[in-house]
Amino acid sequence: MPSVALTGFPPAASNALSAAAPGFSTAGSSLAGSQYRQVSSQVLQALNGLRALGVSHDLRVPILVVGGNQSSGKSSLVEAIAEVALPRASGTCTRCPTELRLRTSQRAARAPDIAGDMPTSSSVAAAASAWRCAIKLRFERDSNGLPLPVASEHEFCEVHDKGHIAACVTAAQAVLLNPSRVNGDYKSYAPRLESSGTDAIPGVEFDASSGRLVNSLAYQALVDGSENDLDFTANSVLLEIDGAEADLTIVDLPGIIQAHPKGQGYIDLVKQMTRDYISHKHHIIVMTITAMDDPDNQAIKLMAQQEDPEGLRTLAVITKPDNIPSGQHDFWLNLVKRADPANHLALGYWVVKNPGQDRLNAGITSQQAREEERRFFNTDSHWSSAPKNRTGADNLRAGLSAILVDQVQKQLPDIRDSARKQLDSVRKQRAELPKPPSNEPLFELEGLLRQIADRLHLKLRPVNGSDATLYRQLVGTYEEFCDALSRTMPVFYVNGRLFSALRRSRAGQQASEGKDEINVWEYLQCENYGSADTIRAALLSDNTSDPGVKRLRTALLDAGFPLEFITLEEVAEQRKRCRGRELPVFLPYSAVEGLVLRYTTGWAEPARQCVSTVEALVRQVARQAVRDTMCCYPSAESATWYDLSLFLDEQVRMTCMRVCELEAMEGDDLFTLSDIGFRRKYLKLLGRLKGAYVGEQQADTATAVDDELAMMAAALAYFKVLFRSLQDSVPKQIRFHLERPLGSKEQLTAHLRNSLLQSAMQGAGSREEAARRLLQEDLHVAKHREYLTIREERLGDAVALLQRLALPMADLDETARPLTCARH
């Protein structure tokens, strides 16, 4: 038998279902025997297969959503389609969505076998006689009504007798309405049989006295003497029925209410629940409209018009046609005959008559109800003229099947594309997850620690092509230290010129020897600042308005000069305090020493700040390396970071100790072996200082302040030597004692391995067991991997199922199709 794609399916239902077809009736027989039914059964069973795989919503698989006002006959309509009895009560009896998944064959109850073929007509017929209903609970919201990350379905019970459905659905609904008082053993709340037999509910204990269905003790404790936690819930009860008359999926929503004793909140909740379901573009809206009231007065019509303004995916089912007020029959008949343009729906109108409460109380069977319905539409003086294929539950069931098949014809390409894209996305997400823990935890732990050490090594000692951000930050920190170091050097004021041991730019580059002075008269007016004290006060003031002072201050900061300076008078005071028995041509050594030692320890604070900055940078990178490497192993991540932090603390302590030693060495001892270099610097500086005092042309002339100028020159020369020593020795101490151990791959790996295992082995028994405990995977990652694995399998099955969905048409002509799907 040849196969063709779905483009060979019947024409669009929007055209096909408009055809009136007098004489066509499915009364007393289903469509299972027709060629078209064979085709549609395979399509709809394939969709049920997608639902069984749990991917129907994501793939936007068409579904029928039945909504209507409270007591509009909505649940009775669903009963007539599914041929099962649902709970009944006065007022609102449906308090959560009830999803019915009807299957003509048991084969669709499980995910289709990818290696197998689609069900054949013979297999469908053979399985149709075995009726069963699996009832499940579907959770999409938590107890606070918030969406769950992943919806879940849980088995409740299995039924083989249609008469037991109502009691089981009532119990299932009670479980959903009482989330705070229900434990995880949902089956314990299901009704049970008092005797064993073919109707036994698996997983539920029963007595051996009779075949009557009774409530379980857990259910009685749940409902006796207390109100439900919730009046309505968006979580749903699922009925998976095998051996049904059609392959359909129908969602029965709670009836829309206009009043509630607990306030407007519950009214809005039900309306929003209805709107959430009918808003999806792939959902087919089945409006249940009672003939006892004007359609415009029924809330479901307005909501459907808002969500489907053109009426392309909406159909209406008229209920209670035997209770139409006198004189209004023509209005309802015109709707069914599609003779009322003002109320046009692309999918049209059906009308059904279900038994009233008196007939239900009398114990009418489903077969009797359908027979009475056929008799009513054949004999009623008004309804006997209605199109036969638009009257009765059997014709409605056939029409809904045809609509679903037509929707599949339209949407199958998009469903296939969506399945492939989602499968690719899931595979990509799985590939991005870290590998699960191996069976060799010691080997894996060693590899992870090496990865951390490698990351840090490349950060601290980058090679071509690797990230050098940290290295640049560290170099910048050392340059900032040099800037701060230059600002700790003394500055001397001589006749309007400021002299420092060196001058630095903002970029941290040392200027030439001849540029370590600033002439203040290039910025200030001489007549306004007659003394050094006046200049110093202006520089240190926060309220100066002189633009020259502001420019001078900026120039000093740019050059790395402090704003404070030493004058000749202050140096002279220092010399006088230290003068002893020396002849006039000799300087007291203690005077020079005292002048220098006033500044030799000022660099220690910038050095300690440099250590702190380097520590913060390295610690941040180390923390990120541990997090990136061990993000899926929370125990190992926490333990590794703890040990690495202790390791860092020890290196920082060692570094600070070395800096303190340098501070102690320079703090009370002036010493240098750079004799010639020191002399050259001293003589050069003395000449410049003297030239500033008496003028460049008279630099060789003796002055009254030669001793003070000599002290200044000696101090500046020594600080030049000291700066050259400290600008390298402090960074080297930090690099050696802090950076080097952290960047040593072997040293760091060995330290972390030994400390980790030693701590973890306490109570663990062996190194391997300790490693296994450390490498316990993050629960969220493990669950996410499991979720993606299952989803990948299901989407893979769905893609394969959709790829194989080519249906045998066998020259199916218009006469072989049901008239509900015929062309105009």
N, C-alpha and C positions, 0 to 999 in steps of 0.2 A: 504494500500500500504506500503510495507516494506521500511525502511530507512537504508541507509548505510552512513558511513563517507566519507570524500572527497577522501580517498584512492581509492574509486571506480570510480573516475573521469576518463575522457579520458586520454590516455597516453600522455607523454610529447610532447609539441608542437614542440620541436626541432626535434623530429622524425616525428610527425604526419603531420606537415605542409610541409614536403618535398615530400609528395606523390602527384604525378600528378593525376588528377581526371577528365579525359575527360568526358564530358557529364553532369557534375554537374554545376548547375547554380541556383542562388537565384533570378534571374531577375523577377521582377514583384511580388515577395512575400518575406516577411521577414521570419525569423526563428521562429517567435512566435508560429507557429502551430506545431512544432516538439517537440518530447519528450525531446530532448537535449536542445532545447531552453527553455523549462520549467525549466530544472535544472539550466542552465547557468543564466537565468534571476534571479532566486532566489539568486545565488551566487553574481552576480554583483549588485543586488539591496541591498544585505547585505553590500557590500563594500561601496555603495553610502550612506547607513545608517551610516556607520562609518564616512564618510566624513561630513554628515549632523551633526553628533555629534562633529565635529571639532577635531577628534583624528586620522585621517587617516595618517597624516605625522608622528606623533610620533610613530604610530604602523607600519610604513613602509608598508602601503597598496600600492599594485601595481598601477601604473598610466601610461598612454601613453603620451609621450612628443614628439611633432612634431616640428622638426627643419629643417632648410635649408637656402640656400642662398636667398638673396633678389630677389623677382620676380621669384622664382623657382616653383610657383604654390602651395605654402604651404597653404595659406589661402583658396584657391579654393578647395584643398584637404579636409580641415577641413569642409568647407561648404558642400561638397558632403557627408561626413560621417554624419554630424549633420542635413543636409537638411535645413539649414538656410543660409541667405545671410549675410555675414560679410562686413565691410567697404572695399571699393576698391578705389584705386587711383594710379596714376603713381608714380613709386618710392616706398618708404617705407610707408605703410599705417598702419602696426601693430607696435605700439611704446611701447607696454607693453605686458606682458603675458596675454593671454586670455584663461581662463579655462572653458571648457564646460563639465558640468555634465549631461550626458544623462540618462534618466530614462524612461523605458517603462510604468511605473505606477506612479501615483501621491502619492501613499502610501509612497514611498521612499523619498518624499520631506521633510518629517519630521523624527525625530528620531523614530525608530521602537518602537512599544508598547511592553514593556517587557512581559506583561501578555498575549499578543496576539500571533497568529501564523505567520509564514512566509507567504508572499503573495502566493496565489494559481494561477494556470494558468488562471482560470476564472476571478479572480479579476484583474489580469494583463491585460487581453483582454478587460475587461469592462472599465478600466481606460485609456487604450492606446489612445482612440479616443479623450480624452479631452486634447488638446495641450495647453501648457502655458509655458512661459519663465520668470523666475524671474532673474533680472539682479542686481548684487551686486558689491560692491567695496571692495577689500581685501587689507588691509594695512599691509605690513611686514617691511617697511622701513620708516624712518622719512624724513623730507624735505631735510636733508643733505645726505640721502642715507645710514644712519646707521641703523642696525637692531633694531627693536622695541622689548621690553621685551616679549610682547605677541601680536601675530597677531590678527587683528580684521576684521570683515566683517560688512558692512553696506548696507542696502537696497537702491537701486537706483530707480528702477521702475519695473513694471510687464507688460508683453506684451502678448497679445492673438492672434496677427496677425504676421505671419512670415515676412511679408513685412516691419514691423517696426523695426526689429532687428538691421539693419545696422545703422540707425539714432541714436538709443538708445546707441549702443556700441560706436559710434563716440563721443557722448556727455559724456559717462562715461569715456572714455579714456582722453578726454579733462580735466575732473575734476582731474584725477590722474596726469596729466602733468603740472598742475598749483596749486601746494600746497599753495603758498603764497597768492593767490587771491581767494581762495575758502573758504567759511564759512562752518560750520558744517551741514547746511541744504542741504544735497546732493541731495535730491529729487527735489529741486527747479531748478536744472540744467537739469533735464530730459525733453525730448521733450513732447509735450502735444497734445491731440486731439482737434480739433476744434468743435467737436460735441460729445455728450454723446452716449454711446452705449456699446456693449459687449466688445469693445476693449479699454475701458477707462482705463487709467493708474491710479491706486489707489494713492491718496495723491497728485495728480497734478490737478490743476484747468484747465478748458477748456471752450471754447465758444460754442455756439449752432448754428453754421452756416453750417459746412460741416464735412466730415469725414476725412479730410486731416490732416496729422501729421506735426506739425510745431515746430520750436525750441522755447524754453522758453526765456523770457527776460533776465533771469540770465545767460543763456548759451550765448546769443548774446553779453551781456556785457563782458563775459569772453573771447571770441575769437575775437571780432571785433577790428581791428586796433592795435593789439598787438601780439607779439610772445609768444609762450608757455614758461613757466619757465624752463621746461625740454624738451629735445628732446626724451629721453627715460626714463622709470622708471621700477624698479623691482616690484612695486605694480601692482596688476592684476585686470582685469575685470572678474567676474564670470557670467556664464550663466547656470542657473539650468533649464533644459528643461524637462518637463513631457510630456509623449506621444510620445517619440522618438522611432526610429526603433531598438535601441539596448541600453543595459545598459553599458555605457562606461564613462570614464572620460578622457578627452583629454586636453592637454595644448598646445596651439598654441603660439610659441615664436616669437618675432620679427625676421625678416629675417637678416641673417648675412651680414653685409655690408663691402665693401672694401675701401670705401672713404666716407668722410663726410666734409661738408664745415667748420665745427667748429673744425676740428682737429682730431687727433688720439684717443683722450680720449673717444669719443663716439663710435668709432669702437671697442675699447677694452671693453667698457661697455657692448655692445651687445654680444660680444664673451664670456665675463665672465658670463653674465646672462645665456647664453646657456649652458656653462660648468657647472654652479651651478645646473641646472636642470638635465642634463644627467649624472652627476657624482654619483647620488644616486643609490645604487645597486638594489633597488626595482623598479626603474623607467625603463620603456621599451622605448627604443629610436626608434622613427619613423623618419628615414631620408627621406627627400623629395629631390629627385634628378631629375633635369630636363634632358630630353633626348637630349636637344639641346647642351649639353656640356659634355666633358669627366668627369666621376665621380671623377677622381683623381684631377680635377681642382676645385672641390666644397668643401668648407671649412668644411661643416658638416661631410663629410666622415672622414677626418683626426681627427677631434675632437672626433667622435664616436669611432674610432680605439684607441685613447689614453685612453678613459674612459672605453672602453669595448674591450680590445685587442683580446679576443677570439671570439668576435661576438656572445655571447650567449644570449644577451638581446637586440639585434639590428635587426631591419628589415628595408627594403628600399622600398619606393614607387616611382615608375618612373612616372613622369608627362610629358605632352606634347608629347605623342608618335606619333602624327600626324606631328611633325616638325623635325623628325630625318633626318639628312643629308643623302644623297644617299650613299649607300654602307655600312652603319653602323647598319642596322637593325639586322643582325645576332648577333652582340655583345650584344645588349639589350635583344634579345630573349633568348640567352643562360643564361643570368642572371636570367630571370624569370623561365626558365626551369631547373635552378640549374646545368647547364652544364659547368660552368666556375669556377674551383676550386680556381683560384687566387682571386676571389671576393666572396668567400663563406660567407654566413651569416646563422647562425643556424635557424633563423626565416624566412629566405628567402626574396624574392622580390615579389612585386605586381606592377601592372601597371594600371593607371586610365587615362581617357581622360575627361577633363572638358571643358565646352564651352569657346571659346575665347571671347575677348572683343566685337567683332562685334555681336555675338549671344546674349551676355548679354545686349548690347544696344538695340537689337531687342525685348527684353523682354521675353527671353526663360524661361520657368518654370522648376522647379526641376525635375518634371516627364518627361518633354520633354528632358532635358539634359541627364537623365539616359537612355532613349530610344535611343537617338542618340549614346550614348556610347556603348550600347549593339550592335547596328547595325554596328558600326565601328569595334569592335573586332570580329564580326561574318563574316564580308565581306572583311576586309582589307587583301590584298594579303600576307602580312607579319604576322600580328598579329592574323590572324584567326587560326594559328597553335599553339598559346600559350595555356597553361593549362587554362581551363575556370574558375577554382576556384581561379585563380590568376589575373584575369582581371576584371576591373569594380569596382565602388565604393560599390555596394551592397555586392559583395564577399569580398572586403576588410573589410567592416564593420563586416561581419560575422567572418572573420578570426581574427580580433582584439578582438572580444568577446571571441573566443576560446582561444586566447593567454592569455587573462586576467584570464579566468577560470583556465587555466593550471598553471599560476603563483600563483593563490590562492591555488591550490592543493599543490604546493611546499612550500608555505610560511605560510599557515594557522597555523601550530603548533607554529612557531616562533611568529606570530602575537598574538596568544592566550597567549603565555608565556609573551610576552612584555606587553600585556594589564593587566595581573594579577600583574606583577611586578610594573608597573607604578601605578596601583590602590593601591597597598600596600604602595608604596612610598608616594603617595598623602595623604593617610590616616595617615601615620606616621607624615608627615609635619603638617597636621591639628592638630594632637594630641599634637604636640610640641608648637603650638601657644597658647598664653594665652587666657583664657576664654573671651568672649565678655562682655561688660558692662552689669550689671544686672539691673533689674527694681527697685532695692533698693539701690540707690547710697550712702546714708548715711552709711548703713550697710557695703557696699563694701569698702568705703573709710576708715572706722574704721578698717576693716580687713587688708587693705593694710598697714596702718600706724602701726598696731600691727606686721605685718610681718617685717617691717623695724626695729622696736624696738627689736623684737626677734633676728633678724640677728645680730644687734649690741651687744646685751646682750651676745650671744654665742661667738662672736668674742672677747669681752673684758673679759668675764668670762667663758672660755671654760670648758665643762664637758667631761667626758670620751667619746671618739669617735668623738668629734667635732673638727673643725679646730682650732688649737692653734697657728697658724702662727703669728697673731697680738700680742697675749700675749707674745710669745717668743721675738718678735721684741721690745716690750715695756720693758721687763725685760733687754734685751740687751742694750737698751738706758739708763736705770738707771745704769747699770754696767759701761757703758762708762762715765756717769756722775761721778761715784765714781773714775774712773781712772783719769779723768780731775781734780777732787777735790783733789786727792792726789798730783797732780803736782802743786797745788797752795800752798802746805804746805812748810814752810821754810826748807832748808837743811844747816847744819853747817859743816864746815871743821875744823878738828882737827888732825894735825900731820899725814896727808895722808889718813885719813878716813872721809867719808861723812856720816852724821847722819840725818835721817828724822823722822818725827812723825810716819811713817809707810811705809811699802813697799808693792806694789801690783804687781801681775802678769798680763800678757796680758788678761787672762780670767776674770780678775776683782776679783780674790779671794785674800783676805788679808793674808799676810804671818804672821808667828809667830813673837812674840815680839823681839826675838833675831836676826832677820834677816833684821831689818830696817836700815842697814848700809852697806856701800860698801868700801872696801879697794882699793884705787886707785893704790897702788903699785903692785897689782895682774895683772895690765894691763899696767902700765907705768914703764919705767926705771928711778930710782931715780936720777941718775946723769944727766939726760936730763931735769928734771923738778924740779928745786931747790926750787920753791916757789909756794904758792897757786895761786898767780896772773898768773904765767906761765901756770899752769894747767887750770885755768879758760879761759885764752885766747885761749888755744889749743882746748878746748871743744866748744867754741863759734865760732871758725874759720870755714869757709866753704872751705878752701884750704889746710887743713891738709892732709899730706900723711902718717903720722905715723899710722901703723895698730893698735898699742896699743891704741891710742886715739879713733880710730873708734870702737874698741871693748868696750872700756869704755863707750863711748857715747851710744852704743846699750844696754849695761847693765843698764845704768841709765834710759833709756827710757822704757825698759822692766820692771824695778822695779817701774816705776811711779815717778822717781825722776826728778825734773827740772834740766837743765844744769847749771843754776846759783846757787851759794851757798854763805854763809856768813862765814867770817873768824873770828878768835879770835880778830884780830886787829879792825875789824869793830864793834864787840860787845863791845870792850873796849872803842871805841869812843862814842858809845851810852851811856855807863855807865858814862863816864866823863861828857857828856853834861847834864846828869840828876842828878849829884851828888849835894847834899845839905849839911845839917848840921848833916847827919848821922855819927855815929861812924864807924870806919873801918870794923867792923864785920857785919854791916848792909848794905843791898842792897837798893838803892832808888827804891821804887815801880814804879815810873814813868818810870824808865829805862826799867824794864821788860814789863810794859804796852805798852810803845812805840814800843818795839821790836815785841810784839805780834800783835798790831794793824796794823802794816805795812802789815800784811798778812790776817787779818780776813775778808776782803771784796773781796779778789781775787777769791773766789769761786762763786760769784754772776753771773759772765758771763757764766761759765759752766752751772749754774742752768738755766739761761734764754735760753741757747742753748738747754738744755734738754727739756724745755717746748715747744720750737719751733719744735723740732724733734717729740715729742709725738703728738703735734697738727697736723703735716703733715701726720703722720701715721694714726691717727684717722680720719682725714678729708678724706683721700683717701678711707678708708674702708667705711665711712659713705656715700660718693658719690657713691661708687659702690653698696651699699645696696639700695639706692634710685633708681639708674638706673636699677638694676636687678628686683626690685619689681614693678616699675611703667614704664617700658620701652614702654608699649603700650599706655600710657596716657601722652602725652607730656605736656599738661597743668598742670596736677597734679604733674608730675615729676619736672618741672621747679619751680612750687610754693613750693613744699615740700623741694627741695634742697635749695631754697632761705631762707625759714624759718629755716631749720636745720643749714644753714651756720650762720645765725644770732645767733642762740642758741649756736653754737660752739664758735663764737666770744665772746659772753658774758662769757662763761666758761673760755676761755683763758684769758680774761681780769681779771677775778676774781683770777685765778691761779697766774698770774704775780703779782697781787697786794699782794698776800700772800707771794710770794718769796721776794718781795721788803721789806715787813715787817720783814721777817727773816734777810735780809741783814742789815736793820736799827738796829735791836736788837743786832746783833753781831758786828756791825761796831764801836760802841763807848762804849761798856760796857763788861768788862771781869767778868764773873760770872759762878760759878759752885757750886753745893751742894755736889758734889762727893769728899768730903774732904779726906777720907781714900784712895780712888782709886787714886786721884790726887797725894797724898803724896807718894804712892807706886811707881807710874810711875816716879815721880820726882827723888826719891832716886835711883831708878834703873838706870835711864838715867844718873844721875850725876856720878854714879860709872863707867859707861861705858865710859863717856866722859873723866873722869879723868884718867881712865886706858889707854885710847888712848893717853893721853898727856904725862904721866909719866911711863906708863907700868902697866900691871895688878897687879904686885907684890907690887907696891907702891901706890895703889889707895887711901890709907888712909893718905898719906903724904900731908901736906899743900904745896900749890904752889902759885906762884905769880899771877896766873890767875884763882884762885878759884872763884872769883866773876863772871868773864865772863863765866866760865863753869856752874856756878849755874844759870845764866840768860838763857843760852842755854837749860839747863835741864828743867827749868820752862816753857819756850816757847814750847818745844817739848811735854811736858806733857799736857799742855793746848790744843795743837792742836790734840793730841790723843783723848782727851775728845770731842773737837769740831767736829772732823771727825765722831766719833761714833754718835753724835747728827745729823749732817747734812746728812750723808749717808742714813738715814731713813726719816728724816723730810721733805726733799725736794721731794723725790718720793711720800711720803704720801700726801703732799699738792697737787701734780699733780693728783694723783689717786682720791683724794677726790673731788677736785673742777673741774676736767676736765673729767676723766674717769667715775666716779660714776654717774653723771647726764645723761651721754650718754648711760650708760649701764642699767639705771633704766627703765624697760619696761613701767610701768604705768605712771611715770612722763613724759617720752619722748612722749608717745602716746598722753597723754592729752594735752601737750604743742603744739604738731604739729596739732592736731585736732582743737583746739581753734584758733590758729593763722591762719591756712589755711582757715577755714570757715569764720572767721572774715574778712579776706582780700577778699575772693571770694564773700561774700554776698553784697559787695558794688555794688549796681545796679542789684543784682540777685534776690532779693525779699525774699527768704526763704533759710534755711539751706539745704534743700533737693535740691533746684534748684542750689544752690552754689556747692553742691557735684556733681550734674549732669554735671555742666559746667566743673568742674575739671576733671571728668572722661570721657571726650570726647576721644574716642579711636584714636590712631594715624592713619591718613588717609592711610598710606602705609600698615599698618597691616590689617586694615579693608578691603582694596582692595585685599590684598593677601589672606585673609580668604575667601572673596567672590569668588576669582578666584579658590582657591582650592576646595571650595564647589561645584562650577559648574563643575570643572574638575572631581571631585570624582563622581558626578552624571553621567557625560557623560561616564567616563571609566567604571562605574558600568553597565550602559546600554550596553556599547560595550562588556564587558565580558559576560553578559547575552546573547547578540545577537550571539556572537561567540560560546557560549556553545550550543545554540540551532541550530547551522548550521549543521544539518544532512539532506542530500538531498535524496528525493525519486527517486531511479533509475529505479525501476520496470522492471528488466530484460532488461535494455537498451542495445541493442546489437550494433554491428558496423554499421548495416544498418540504425539504427535510428539516428546515429550521423552524423553531417555534414561531408562531405568528407575532409574539411579543417582540421579536427581533427582525421582522420582515421590513422591506423597504415600503415607502409610500406607493 
